[in-house]
Amino acid sequence: MSDLPGRLVLLGHPVSHSLSPRFQNAALRAAGIPLVYEALDVAPEALAATLADLARQDASGNVTIPHKEAVAELCTRRSALADRCGAVNTFWHEDGALVGDNTDVGGVDAIAHALLGDARTTARVALLGAGGSAAAVLAAAERWGAARVRLYNRNMERARALASRFDASVDVAPSVEAALDGATLVVNATPVGLRDDAHPVAVDLLPTGAAVFDLVYRSGETAWVRAARNAGHRAADGEGMLVEQGALSFERWFGIEPDRNAMWSALH
């Protein structure tokens, strides 16, 4: 096992990280690691000062909404995946320098495989959103083979800027309906549904047979995932991705695999 960090934290919005301390602390206990994973609510204007303080404590941790892209900008070094995404969800310090990685991509891979199996290699993905989480979906999808993505975001300039960072397999859709046309996988990478039961897109607009992947996670699943499943769609919310990206982060920090069963048990 690598040297232990001085502190283990999650930086983000309080609603977005309500589950993470439970499963990471379960993994720490199962591994016999004498650390406590704690959530810190950090306002955007306090992010740089907070990271400077954490550097003095040799801290490691995760990053969630709304700080992933800002932390990427503040890192001294980033992994190739973090560079590709322009977003960091996992960080640590080496000789006082902030280092960032993106394990969200691995989380997307795991859930897409669970939903589609080998069919993900030819998936037609409708992707809603254009932030750091959407970038992780694109970084995953470009490794699936012949998958294609139609990206929709209300801010078209932001959508075009994100799509331009990836290859020709990504098209910017002019509307939600255009993005959904022919999709075999519909992914919500927006915050819609994080704080309430709003749906990012009406279930009756989903293509027949399309799988649904909501990156948002809430206790008992999101309302959109429940509605999609009730309508006959294979569906998963962000809980599985949350555990998988957290497990990959754990490996980055400690050099060992966590007990995933312990992590899952802590959520239920």
NUGUGU-207979 format. One record per residue (C-alpha): residue in three letters; x, y, z; residue number from 1. Coordinates in Angstrom, 3 decimals. Layout:
<sites>
SITE    aa         px         py         pz     i
SITE   ALA          X          Y          Z   NUM
...
</sites>
This chain:
<sites>
SITE    aa         px         py         pz     i
SITE   MET      0.000      0.000      0.000     1
SITE   SER      1.261      3.497     -0.823     2
SITE   ASP      1.883      6.091      1.902     3
SITE   LEU     -1.353      7.296      3.404     4
SITE   PRO     -2.551     10.834      2.668     5
SITE   GLY     -2.908     13.190      5.580     6
SITE   ARG     -6.606     13.643      4.926     7
SITE   LEU     -9.277     12.229      2.612     8
SITE   VAL    -12.046     14.554      1.419     9
SITE   LEU    -14.789     15.176     -1.118    10
SITE   LEU    -15.176     18.692     -2.497    11
SITE   GLY    -18.550     19.697     -3.875    12
SITE   HIS    -22.173     20.600     -3.410    13
SITE   PRO    -23.882     19.058     -0.348    14
SITE   VAL    -26.748     17.463     -2.304    15
SITE   SER    -24.412     15.906     -4.844    16
SITE   HIS    -22.219     14.065     -2.363    17
SITE   SER    -24.679     12.757      0.214    18
SITE   LEU    -23.859      9.077     -0.464    19
SITE   SER    -20.096      9.159     -1.063    20
SITE   PRO    -18.799      9.265      2.533    21
SITE   ARG    -20.807      6.149      3.397    22
SITE   PHE    -19.321      3.853      0.776    23
SITE   GLN    -15.769      5.217      0.908    24
SITE   ASN    -15.677      4.892      4.691    25
SITE   ALA    -16.937      1.311      4.336    26
SITE   ALA    -14.061      0.588      1.953    27
SITE   LEU    -11.566      2.182      4.340    28
SITE   ARG    -12.821      0.057      7.245    29
SITE   ALA    -12.732     -3.124      5.157    30
SITE   ALA     -9.117     -2.398      4.194    31
SITE   GLY     -8.097     -1.472      7.741    32
SITE   ILE     -7.010      2.009      6.656    33
SITE   PRO     -7.107      4.471      9.589    34
SITE   LEU     -8.633      7.405      7.722    35
SITE   VAL    -12.089      8.980      7.630    36
SITE   TYR    -13.475     10.226      4.312    37
SITE   GLU    -15.278     13.522      4.869    38
SITE   ALA    -17.381     15.803      2.689    39
SITE   LEU    -16.519     19.486      2.439    40
SITE   ASP    -19.032     21.986      1.083    41
SITE   VAL    -16.896     24.463     -0.843    42
SITE   ALA    -18.166     27.583     -2.574    43
SITE   PRO    -16.556     28.251     -5.978    44
SITE   GLU    -14.893     31.420     -4.704    45
SITE   ALA    -13.279     29.460     -1.858    46
SITE   LEU    -11.988     26.569     -3.988    47
SITE   ALA     -8.417     27.772     -4.589    48
SITE   ALA     -7.858     28.660     -0.933    49
SITE   THR     -9.331     25.316      0.172    50
SITE   LEU     -7.028     23.385     -2.162    51
SITE   ALA     -4.023     25.337     -0.911    52
SITE   ASP     -4.942     24.403      2.654    53
SITE   LEU     -5.421     20.762      1.658    54
SITE   ALA     -1.974     20.740      0.012    55
SITE   ARG     -0.426     21.682      3.348    56
SITE   GLN     -2.262     18.702      4.866    57
SITE   ASP     -1.102     16.322      2.081    58
SITE   ALA     -4.759     15.553      1.380    59
SITE   SER     -6.256     13.379     -1.334    60
SITE   GLY     -9.859     13.147     -2.417    61
SITE   ASN    -12.650     13.443     -4.920    62
SITE   VAL    -14.279     16.392     -6.649    63
SITE   THR    -17.915     16.672     -7.642    64
SITE   ILE    -20.421     19.288     -8.828    65
SITE   PRO    -19.598     22.109     -9.453    66
SITE   HIS    -15.802     21.971     -9.181    67
SITE   LYS    -14.487     19.308    -11.595    68
SITE   GLU    -13.420     21.640    -14.382    69
SITE   ALA    -12.057     24.302    -12.018    70
SITE   VAL     -9.884     21.767    -10.174    71
SITE   ALA     -8.514     20.552    -13.510    72
SITE   GLU     -7.342     24.092    -14.215    73
SITE   LEU     -5.627     24.286    -10.816    74
SITE   CYS     -3.722     20.997    -11.083    75
SITE   THR      0.033     21.041    -11.613    76
SITE   ARG     -0.209     17.683    -13.373    77
SITE   ARG     -3.129     15.761    -14.851    78
SITE   SER     -3.559     12.256    -16.234    79
SITE   ALA     -4.210     11.799    -19.936    80
SITE   LEU     -7.888     11.096    -19.208    81
SITE   ALA     -8.239     14.212    -17.068    82
SITE   ASP     -6.679     16.222    -19.903    83
SITE   ARG     -9.046     14.613    -22.401    84
SITE   CYS    -12.066     15.445    -20.275    85
SITE   GLY    -10.897     18.846    -19.079    86
SITE   ALA    -12.217     17.732    -15.694    87
SITE   VAL    -10.819     16.136    -12.546    88
SITE   ASN    -12.782     14.034    -10.078    89
SITE   THR     -9.826     12.464     -8.219    90
SITE   PHE     -6.839     14.292     -6.762    91
SITE   TRP     -3.808     13.784     -4.574    92
SITE   HIS     -0.565     15.602     -3.819    93
SITE   GLU      2.982     14.680     -4.813    94
SITE   ASP      5.707     16.781     -3.184    95
SITE   GLY      3.083     19.451     -2.542    96
SITE   ALA      1.935     19.526     -6.185    97
SITE   LEU     -1.739     18.964     -6.994    98
SITE   VAL     -2.241     15.969     -9.313    99
SITE   GLY     -5.581     15.136    -10.938   100
SITE   ASP     -7.174     12.149    -12.648   101
SITE   ASN    -10.626     11.316    -13.986   102
SITE   THR    -12.125      8.002    -12.878   103
SITE   ASP    -15.596      9.028    -14.080   104
SITE   VAL    -14.628      7.588    -17.480   105
SITE   GLY    -14.145      4.148    -15.962   106
SITE   GLY    -17.457      4.518    -14.168   107
SITE   VAL    -19.250      5.317    -17.421   108
SITE   ASP    -17.588      2.317    -19.079   109
SITE   ALA    -18.786     -0.037    -16.357   110
SITE   ILE    -22.427      1.061    -16.442   111
SITE   ALA    -22.621      1.241    -20.242   112
SITE   HIS    -21.326     -2.313    -20.404   113
SITE   ALA    -23.886     -3.424    -17.806   114
SITE   LEU    -26.709     -1.819    -19.816   115
SITE   LEU    -25.640     -2.683    -23.376   116
SITE   GLY    -23.062     -5.443    -23.178   117
SITE   ASP    -21.047     -5.747    -26.387   118
SITE   ALA    -23.642     -3.620    -28.191   119
SITE   ARG    -21.984     -0.519    -26.760   120
SITE   THR    -19.362     -0.841    -29.522   121
SITE   THR    -22.005      0.292    -32.025   122
SITE   ALA    -24.108      2.383    -29.652   123
SITE   ARG    -25.991      5.452    -30.811   124
SITE   VAL    -25.769      7.727    -27.807   125
SITE   ALA    -27.991     10.706    -27.066   126
SITE   LEU    -26.023     12.776    -24.559   127
SITE   LEU    -27.728     15.594    -22.639   128
SITE   GLY    -25.359     18.133    -21.098   129
SITE   ALA    -22.002     19.703    -21.894   130
SITE   GLY    -20.097     19.890    -18.611   131
SITE   GLY    -17.363     17.794    -17.052   132
SITE   SER    -19.579     14.725    -16.672   133
SITE   ALA    -20.598     14.901    -20.334   134
SITE   ALA    -16.918     15.063    -21.275   135
SITE   ALA    -16.340     11.825    -19.331   136
SITE   VAL    -19.121     10.159    -21.356   137
SITE   LEU    -17.514     11.294    -24.615   138
SITE   ALA    -14.081     10.115    -23.481   139
SITE   ALA    -15.565      6.708    -22.700   140
SITE   ALA    -17.628      6.462    -25.893   141
SITE   GLU    -14.704      7.215    -28.178   142
SITE   ARG    -13.054      4.022    -26.910   143
SITE   TRP    -16.046      1.787    -27.709   144
SITE   GLY    -15.285      1.314    -31.385   145
SITE   ALA    -17.977      2.486    -33.801   146
SITE   ALA    -20.186      4.280    -31.253   147
SITE   ARG    -21.604      7.651    -32.260   148
SITE   VAL    -22.873     10.462    -30.037   149
SITE   ARG    -25.413     13.192    -30.592   150
SITE   LEU    -24.842     15.902    -28.015   151
SITE   TYR    -27.530     18.334    -26.928   152
SITE   ASN    -27.249     21.228    -24.515   153
SITE   ARG    -29.447     24.293    -24.177   154
SITE   ASN    -26.313     26.420    -24.501   155
SITE   MET    -25.373     25.532    -28.070   156
SITE   GLU    -22.057     27.360    -27.922   157
SITE   ARG    -21.028     25.261    -24.938   158
SITE   ALA    -22.139     22.095    -26.748   159
SITE   ARG    -20.130     22.966    -29.841   160
SITE   ALA    -17.048     23.774    -27.754   161
SITE   LEU    -17.199     20.377    -26.049   162
SITE   ALA    -17.844     18.469    -29.271   163
SITE   SER    -14.905     20.184    -30.974   164
SITE   ARG    -12.542     18.558    -28.469   165
SITE   PHE    -13.561     15.113    -29.678   166
SITE   ASP    -13.532     13.457    -33.089   167
SITE   ALA    -16.080     13.280    -35.864   168
SITE   SER    -18.100     10.624    -33.997   169
SITE   VAL    -19.735     13.453    -32.005   170
SITE   ASP    -22.460     15.612    -33.564   171
SITE   VAL    -24.176     18.575    -31.938   172
SITE   ALA    -27.942     18.156    -32.130   173
SITE   PRO    -30.169     21.216    -32.619   174
SITE   SER    -32.876     19.851    -30.311   175
SITE   VAL    -33.564     17.123    -27.768   176
SITE   GLU    -35.726     15.344    -30.330   177
SITE   ALA    -32.868     15.318    -32.859   178
SITE   ALA    -30.473     13.942    -30.259   179
SITE   LEU    -32.896     11.152    -29.348   180
SITE   ASP    -33.619     10.059    -32.915   181
SITE   GLY    -32.403      6.467    -33.292   182
SITE   ALA    -30.587      6.429    -29.940   183
SITE   THR    -29.816      3.091    -28.303   184
SITE   LEU    -28.493      4.755    -25.125   185
SITE   VAL    -29.772      8.010    -23.624   186
SITE   VAL    -27.480      9.627    -21.052   187
SITE   ASN    -28.372     12.478    -18.713   188
SITE   ALA    -25.209     14.396    -17.824   189
SITE   THR    -27.064     17.467    -16.538   190
SITE   PRO    -27.979     18.209    -12.887   191
SITE   VAL    -31.703     17.810    -13.679   192
SITE   GLY    -33.201     15.476    -11.093   193
SITE   LEU    -30.478     16.064     -8.515   194
SITE   ARG    -32.611     18.159     -6.201   195
SITE   ASP    -36.146     17.123     -7.197   196
SITE   ASP    -38.091     14.648     -9.341   197
SITE   ALA    -37.733     16.557    -12.613   198
SITE   HIS    -37.039     14.547    -15.786   199
SITE   PRO    -34.269     15.691    -18.172   200
SITE   VAL    -36.415     14.483    -21.070   201
SITE   ALA    -39.962     13.115    -21.177   202
SITE   VAL    -40.047      9.324    -20.997   203
SITE   ASP    -42.524      9.115    -23.873   204
SITE   LEU    -39.896     10.710    -26.134   205
SITE   LEU    -37.370      7.909    -25.528   206
SITE   PRO    -36.808      5.648    -28.556   207
SITE   THR    -38.268      2.157    -28.259   208
SITE   GLY    -35.700     -0.201    -26.775   209
SITE   ALA    -33.236      2.536    -25.793   210
SITE   ALA    -31.362      2.080    -22.532   211
SITE   VAL    -31.319      4.971    -20.065   212
SITE   PHE    -28.332      6.066    -18.004   213
SITE   ASP    -28.804      8.916    -15.535   214
SITE   LEU    -25.508     10.180    -14.109   215
SITE   VAL    -27.489     11.794    -11.291   216
SITE   TYR    -27.832      9.633     -8.207   217
SITE   ARG    -30.382      9.841     -5.414   218
SITE   SER    -31.418      7.458     -2.681   219
SITE   GLY    -33.943      5.028     -4.182   220
SITE   GLU    -32.970      6.004     -7.750   221
SITE   THR    -33.954      9.106     -9.655   222
SITE   ALA    -37.557      9.641    -10.697   223
SITE   TRP    -36.520      9.550    -14.366   224
SITE   VAL    -34.884      6.139    -14.048   225
SITE   ARG    -37.906      4.716    -12.227   226
SITE   ALA    -40.273      6.103    -14.871   227
SITE   ALA    -38.109      4.831    -17.735   228
SITE   ARG    -37.927      1.345    -16.231   229
SITE   ASN    -41.683      1.317    -15.682   230
SITE   ALA    -42.043      2.128    -19.384   231
SITE   GLY    -39.974     -0.921    -20.324   232
SITE   HIS    -36.500      0.577    -20.719   233
SITE   ARG    -33.318     -0.840    -19.226   234
SITE   ALA    -32.214      1.926    -16.893   235
SITE   ALA    -29.569      2.807    -14.316   236
SITE   ASP    -28.967      5.919    -12.306   237
SITE   GLY    -25.598      7.234    -11.171   238
SITE   GLU    -25.260      5.018     -8.102   239
SITE   GLY    -23.356      2.273     -9.934   240
SITE   MET    -21.089      4.804    -11.606   241
SITE   LEU    -20.592      6.487     -8.231   242
SITE   VAL    -19.345      3.258     -6.667   243
SITE   GLU    -17.155      2.301     -9.620   244
SITE   GLN    -15.476      5.692     -9.998   245
SITE   GLY    -15.010      5.739     -6.210   246
SITE   ALA    -13.406      2.305     -6.309   247
SITE   LEU    -11.024      3.435     -9.043   248
SITE   SER    -10.178      6.543     -6.994   249
SITE   PHE     -9.450      4.315     -3.987   250
SITE   GLU     -6.958      2.368     -6.129   251
SITE   ARG     -5.234      5.611     -7.153   252
SITE   TRP     -4.824      6.721     -3.531   253
SITE   PHE     -3.802      3.454     -1.905   254
SITE   GLY     -2.537      1.129     -4.638   255
SITE   ILE     -5.006     -1.631     -3.728   256
SITE   GLU     -8.507     -2.559     -4.852   257
SITE   PRO    -11.273     -1.763     -2.375   258
SITE   ASP    -13.925     -4.199     -1.230   259
SITE   ARG    -16.693     -3.313     -3.683   260
SITE   ASN    -19.190     -5.500     -1.833   261
SITE   ALA    -18.595     -3.459      1.317   262
SITE   MET    -19.079     -0.260     -0.686   263
SITE   TRP    -22.392     -1.459     -2.139   264
SITE   SER    -23.629     -2.714      1.225   265
SITE   ALA    -23.008      0.715      2.773   266
SITE   LEU    -25.464      2.285      0.321   267
SITE   HIS    -28.404      0.037      1.133   268
</sites>
